[in-house]
Amino acid sequence: MDEEAAAGYSILHISDLHRSHTDPISNSELVSALVADARLYAHESIRVPAVNAIVVSGDLIQGVGLGVSNYREQLDEQYVVAEDFIVDLTNRFVGGDRSKVVIIPGNHDVDWNAAFEAMEEVPEDQFQKDISSVLAHEDSDFRWDWKKRKLYRIADKSRYEQRLDAFWDFFDRFYRNVSGLLRVERGADANLFELANGRIAVAAFNSCLGNDCFAFHGMIPRAAIASSDLWLSDHGDTHLLRIAVWHHNFDGPPYRSDYMDSDLVRGMIGRGFRLGLYGHHHKAQIAAQQIHLPGQETMAAISAGSLCAGRYELRRVLIGSTTL
């Protein structure tokens, strides 16, 4: 047994960085807090071993709202801040080895302006009779703007697919010339990583399929989950553990529409994934998800709270008469 296995394997899981050059909390403050936590955990009665890998489950930047003229410039500036933070974290915790860092996009990484530029307004006299069913379809090209009460259609598919270009440009820079990656490429619905000297396989899913300025749901192509399983199986899968990473939470309160279908998680469980890491709802929690197959297969699904969301994104907690 190697030294890493004997000590246990430790993953630093963070999410919802919301990095921006205008954020009052600096990168150095965040890194310092994480380093201080690592020192503290190393001396607790149940010692947490040193970090072996890092998972960043989406929302690297704050994003830019609709109607901003220099939106791409602002996105690039935000990714400079995010990149500096993640590189510093990588150097301090895993010796600069970027093959041990798993990164996925979140909804704040979606470029709303690029998505909107790909849409055209649908005149009211061209509305279909049952608009609600059209909008609810999983692959719908139609979007409803509740603020303006207007219907839009995605008319330029190639432009629409560019709404994550700023993220993928950062992604390309971060992983350029990095060895030891299993199957990692720009724009993939699922990237595959290998950790712990080949004992752990990680499928990093993009859960922003169809997510844009008017559609806030999370979605992973079902084929991406199946193809990840097949790729691992076809390439001599000997991993002791499969981990799935995505961004969106898979349950939510009534009248919310920004979470992901839990059936996708059950699809991961049925394909051997036993640990799930995600973020999005700015709430740290652990839950056991189970499907009723022979053997009662189960996944431990772990959500990271927000690392640095602004006060308008954080959930409010009522304690007595005080709102935090």
QUIQUIBEL-V437769 format. One record per backbone hydrogen bond with DSSP energy under -1.0 kcal/mol. CO is the residue of the C=O (numbers start at 0). NH is the residue of the N-H. E is the energy in kcal/mol with one decimal. If there is no record, write none. Layout:
# QUIQUIBEL-V437769
co=CO nh=NH e=E
co=CO nh=NH e=E
This chain:
# QUIQUIBEL-V437769
co=1 nh=5 e=-2.2
co=2 nh=6 e=-1.7
co=9 nh=51 e=-3.1
co=9 nh=52 e=-1.3
co=11 nh=54 e=-2.8
co=13 nh=56 e=-2.2
co=14 nh=306 e=-2.3
co=15 nh=307 e=-2.0
co=18 nh=61 e=-1.6
co=19 nh=22 e=-1.5
co=25 nh=29 e=-1.7
co=26 nh=30 e=-2.9
co=27 nh=31 e=-2.5
co=28 nh=32 e=-1.9
co=29 nh=33 e=-2.0
co=30 nh=34 e=-2.6
co=31 nh=35 e=-2.4
co=32 nh=36 e=-2.0
co=33 nh=37 e=-2.2
co=34 nh=38 e=-2.0
co=35 nh=39 e=-2.2
co=36 nh=40 e=-3.0
co=37 nh=41 e=-1.5
co=39 nh=42 e=-1.5
co=40 nh=43 e=-1.2
co=40 nh=47 e=-1.6
co=52 nh=11 e=-2.9
co=53 nh=101 e=-2.8
co=54 nh=13 e=-2.8
co=55 nh=103 e=-1.7
co=57 nh=15 e=-1.9
co=58 nh=17 e=-2.5
co=59 nh=18 e=-2.4
co=67 nh=70 e=-1.0
co=69 nh=73 e=-2.0
co=70 nh=74 e=-2.5
co=71 nh=75 e=-2.5
co=72 nh=76 e=-2.0
co=73 nh=77 e=-2.1
co=74 nh=78 e=-2.2
co=75 nh=79 e=-1.5
co=76 nh=80 e=-1.4
co=77 nh=81 e=-2.3
co=78 nh=82 e=-2.9
co=79 nh=83 e=-2.3
co=80 nh=84 e=-1.9
co=81 nh=85 e=-2.6
co=82 nh=86 e=-2.8
co=83 nh=87 e=-2.1
co=84 nh=88 e=-2.5
co=85 nh=89 e=-2.6
co=86 nh=90 e=-2.5
co=87 nh=91 e=-2.2
co=88 nh=92 e=-2.5
co=89 nh=93 e=-1.9
co=89 nh=95 e=-2.3
co=93 nh=96 e=-1.8
co=95 nh=97 e=-1.1
co=96 nh=99 e=-1.5
co=97 nh=100 e=-1.5
co=99 nh=53 e=-2.6
co=101 nh=55 e=-3.2
co=105 nh=108 e=-1.5
co=106 nh=109 e=-1.1
co=109 nh=111 e=-1.0
co=110 nh=114 e=-1.9
co=111 nh=115 e=-2.6
co=112 nh=116 e=-2.2
co=115 nh=118 e=-1.8
co=117 nh=154 e=-2.0
co=117 nh=155 e=-2.3
co=119 nh=152 e=-2.5
co=122 nh=125 e=-2.1
co=123 nh=126 e=-1.5
co=129 nh=133 e=-1.4
co=130 nh=134 e=-2.6
co=131 nh=135 e=-1.8
co=136 nh=139 e=-1.9
co=140 nh=153 e=-3.1
co=142 nh=151 e=-3.3
co=144 nh=148 e=-1.5
co=144 nh=149 e=-1.4
co=149 nh=144 e=-3.0
co=150 nh=121 e=-3.2
co=151 nh=142 e=-2.8
co=152 nh=119 e=-2.3
co=155 nh=159 e=-2.2
co=156 nh=160 e=-2.2
co=158 nh=161 e=-1.3
co=159 nh=162 e=-1.7
co=161 nh=164 e=-2.1
co=162 nh=110 e=-3.6
co=163 nh=167 e=-2.5
co=164 nh=168 e=-2.4
co=165 nh=169 e=-1.7
co=166 nh=170 e=-2.7
co=167 nh=171 e=-2.6
co=168 nh=172 e=-1.9
co=169 nh=173 e=-2.6
co=170 nh=174 e=-2.1
co=174 nh=177 e=-1.9
co=182 nh=191 e=-2.9
co=184 nh=187 e=-1.5
co=188 nh=205 e=-2.5
co=190 nh=203 e=-3.5
co=191 nh=182 e=-2.6
co=192 nh=201 e=-2.7
co=194 nh=199 e=-2.1
co=195 nh=198 e=-1.4
co=198 nh=239 e=-2.1
co=198 nh=240 e=-1.6
co=199 nh=194 e=-2.7
co=200 nh=242 e=-3.0
co=201 nh=192 e=-2.7
co=202 nh=244 e=-2.7
co=203 nh=190 e=-2.3
co=206 nh=218 e=-2.5
co=207 nh=210 e=-2.0
co=214 nh=211 e=-2.7
co=218 nh=208 e=-2.0
co=220 nh=223 e=-1.2
co=220 nh=224 e=-1.1
co=221 nh=225 e=-1.8
co=222 nh=226 e=-3.0
co=223 nh=227 e=-1.7
co=224 nh=228 e=-1.8
co=225 nh=229 e=-2.4
co=226 nh=230 e=-2.6
co=227 nh=231 e=-2.3
co=228 nh=232 e=-2.4
co=229 nh=233 e=-2.9
co=230 nh=234 e=-1.1
co=240 nh=200 e=-2.5
co=241 nh=273 e=-2.1
co=241 nh=274 e=-1.2
co=242 nh=202 e=-2.8
co=243 nh=276 e=-2.5
co=244 nh=204 e=-3.1
co=246 nh=278 e=-2.1
co=248 nh=259 e=-3.0
co=252 nh=255 e=-1.4
co=258 nh=217 e=-1.3
co=260 nh=263 e=-1.6
co=261 nh=265 e=-1.9
co=262 nh=266 e=-1.9
co=263 nh=267 e=-1.5
co=264 nh=268 e=-2.2
co=265 nh=269 e=-2.3
co=267 nh=272 e=-2.1
co=268 nh=271 e=-2.0
co=273 nh=299 e=-2.2
co=274 nh=243 e=-2.8
co=275 nh=301 e=-3.5
co=276 nh=245 e=-2.2
co=277 nh=303 e=-2.3
co=278 nh=280 e=-1.9
co=284 nh=302 e=-3.0
co=286 nh=300 e=-3.2
co=288 nh=298 e=-2.9
co=290 nh=292 e=-1.8
co=292 nh=295 e=-2.7
co=296 nh=290 e=-2.3
co=298 nh=288 e=-3.0
co=299 nh=275 e=-2.6
co=300 nh=286 e=-2.3
co=301 nh=277 e=-2.0
co=302 nh=284 e=-1.4
co=309 nh=312 e=-1.3
co=309 nh=313 e=-1.7
co=316 nh=323 e=-2.3
co=318 nh=321 e=-2.5
co=321 nh=318 e=-2.7
